[in-house]
């Protein structure tokens, strides 16, 4: 889990307005599930609530599942029709084949449970905020873990959600980073554009390529970044803090953007 010592935040202005308006005013309201896992600092709830309020400002219905009220059964039900699935909390070593994957709500939820029990009926975008391994780095790492291990962690965390029907997964360890990404998506940017725009100020992109994985039914793209100003002489360990897996050209189209009346 990444705590508040990650004090960098994206300070550039991002419009929270949805791009374009559909002519069909009868479209059902978009929905978002916002989750704060167990045993985390209050700062996690504060940052998640900022994202929830951003959704509501854009007429997106929000289901809140914060620490103490994050029952897995209720989360699964609410997630069925959601377009956004936001998780802020601990990463776990409950992946499909060991390694990172899963989440911690009212109980430890494994990657296999996500695959078998979580069913996204709509084109969902999953966002992990400051969870160990979700963007590559973990709070317990010693030194540079290397791009391969970072990649394995990102893929391990993302894959269960993609198998459950999500179209994209994004992870960011910086304060404000996940909110900035959501702003970009609501503003009509594609997954690839939003990843790049929320990465290029603080990080450098280390990997942005096709992803072939035996667990996935189709070909996705993967992007991973590391700290821009890090070098081998730095006293700090090298960190991998922003990543995504998904369809690079996926975005909120005219068919699923709600009308702002």
N, C-alpha and C positions, 0 to 999 in steps of 0.2 A: 504494500500500500504506500502511496506517495502522500506524505504529509505536507504541512504548510511551508516547509523549507523551500519548496519549489515556488519561489515568489515571483518568478517571471510571469508576466501576463501580456497578452496582446493588447496594445493600446490604440491601435488604429481603429478608426470608425468603420462600423459595418452596418449597413442599413438593415433594419428588421422587417422591412415591408416585403410582402410577397410580390414577385414580378408578374405582372399581367393579371387579369381577372377573367375567369371563365364566363361565358355567356349564359351557362346553365346555372341558375341560382338555386336549383333544387338539390344540388350535390350534397351528400351527407358530410357533416363536419369532420375534418381530420382529427385524429386522436393521438395522444402521446402518453406513454407510460414512463413515469419518472421514479426511479428506485434509489434509495440510499440503503446500503447494506448494514449489517450488524457490526458493532464494535468499531466505529470509526469516529474521528473528530467531528465536532459540530460544524466545522468549516465545510465538510462534505455536503451537509444538508443545505447550508447557505448557498453554495455554488449551484447545487441542483435546483433549488428554489428560484434562483436567477434565471435558469433555463426554462423552468415551468412558467414563470411570469412572461418570458419572451414568447413562449407558445401562446399564452392567453392573449397577449397583445396582438397576436396575429390570428385570433379567432380559432385556435386549436384547442380542443377539449383535452384537459389534463387529468390523468389519474395519478395521484400521489401515493407512493408506498415508501414512507420514510421509516427509519429505525424505530422499532416498536410497533409498527403497523405494516410490516412487509411480508405478509403471509404468501407463500408460494402459490397456493391454490387460487387466491384472488388475483395475483399477478398474471398467472396463466390465462385466466378468464378475460381480464382487461386487455391483454396483449393480442388477443385474436384479431381484433379489428384496428390495431394501432398502425400508424405510419412511422412513428418514432418510438424507440425503446432505449431509454437512457438509464445507465447503471453507473453508480458511483460507490465504490467500496473495495473490499479485498479481492485480489485475484487468488486462484487456488490451483493446486496440482492435481486436479481431477479431470484431466483431459481424456480424450477418446483412447489414447494409447499411452497414458501417463503424461507427465509434463503439464504445462499450463492449460487451463480450460475450466469453465464453470464459474460460479459466483457464490456469494454468501449473503443470504437474506435471513429469514427466520430459521433457516437450516443451511447446511452445505449442499449446494446444488451442483451435481456433476455435469460434465459435458454430455454424457449419455442421457441424463434426465432431460436436458434441454432439447436434444434431438427427438426423444420419444414423447415428451409431454408438452413442449411449447409449439404452438401451431399458428404461424402468421398467415392470415387469410389475405392480407394486402401486401403491397410492396414495402416492407418495413426497412428502416435504416436503424441499425443498432449502434449506439454510441457508448463507449466505456470511458469513464473519467477517473484518472488517477488510480487505476487498479494494477497491482503488480503483474508484470508480464504482458499486459494487454497491448502495449505499444512497443514492447521489447524489453525494456529495463525493469528491474525489480529493486526494491529498497535494500535488499540484502546482498546485492551484487558486490563483488570485490574486483575492481578494475574493469577493463573492457571485456564484455562477454563475447564480442564478435558478432558480425552481421548474421552468420548462420544460426546461432542460438537465438538471436533476436527474431529472426524470421520464423523459426520453429514456434516460438512463444506466441507470436502474433497469429500465425495460421492456426495453432492449437486453440486459441481463444475464439477466433472468428468462425471457424468451421461449423461448430454446432448450430449457430444461429443461421448460417447460410443453408444448412440442411433442413432447418425448421421453416424455411421459406423467406428469410430476409434477402434483400438484394444487395445490401452493402453493410460493412462494418467499419467503424472508425474509432480510434483510441487516441487520447491526448492526456499527457501528465501535467501540463501547465495550467496554472490558475487562469481561468478565463478562456482557455483554449477550446474546450468543448462547446461553450456558448458561442464563440466566434464561428465555429464550424456550422452549428445549427443556423446561425444568422446567414451564412453563405448559402446553405441549402434552401432556406426560406426565400432567399433573394434570387433563386433560380439557377444557381451554379450547379454544374455536374459534380459527381463525386471526385473525379480527378482534379477539377478546378478548385474545389473547396479544400481538398487535401493540400494542393500546392500553395494556395493563398494563405492558409493557416500555418504553413511550414516555413516559407521562404525568409521570413524576418529573423526568426530565432534559430532555425535548424537548416541543415543542408540535406537534400534528398540523397540517400545512399542507394536506394533500390526503388525502381519503378518499372515493373515488367509483368509479363504474363505469368500466371500462377497455375501450375499443373499439380494437382494433388489427388491421390487415389480415393479420398473420401468424398470429393466434390463431384457433383453430376455434370458440371460444365466448367468452362474455363473462365476464371476471374482474373483480375489484376491485383497486384500487391504493391504497396508503397511504404517505405520505411525511411525515417530520417534520424539524424544524430545532431548533437550540438554543433552549431556552426563554428564557434570560436575555440573548440577543443583541439589540442594537438598533443603529440607524444610527450612533450615536455611539461604539460599541464599537471598541476598537483591534484586535479579532480579526475575522477574516473570518467570514461567516455559513456555517455548515456544515449539511449534510443527512446525518444519520448513522444513521437507522433507517427501514426501508421494507419493504413486502411487496407481492406480487402473487399473487392466487390466488382460490380460492373462499372467501369470508369465513366461511361457516358450516361449513367443513370441520374435522373433529376426529377423534381416535382413538375410534371407536365401539366398541360392545360386540362387533362382528364382527371387529375387528382389534386390540383390546387383548388382550394375552396374559394367561394366568392366572398369578398369582404363588403358586407352590406352595412 
